C-alpha cells in the first residue's frame, strides 16, 4: 500500500536542498531532533509538518517558506 504524497513540491524541494548540501536523512533527523523514519515521512510527503519545522528548514537552507512549499521558484528569500 502506497501513501499519497501530500505536498509533492515541498518533498521534491526538500530532497533537492538536502542533496545539494550532501546531507543524509540521518543528518536532517538530527537537525530536527526527530527519528530518521519521521524525517523520511516528511521528505516523502507522507505527513504534514508543523509550521515550526517548516521555519527551521527554511532558515537552515536559507530559503523562503514559499520556496519550500513550491509557491515560488525562487530560492532566495528576497525575491
Secondary structure, DSSP 8 states (H G I E B T S, - for coil): -----S-HHHHHHHHHHHHHTT--HHHHHHHHTS-HHHHHHHHTT-S---HHHHHHHHHHHT--HHHHHTS-S--SS--
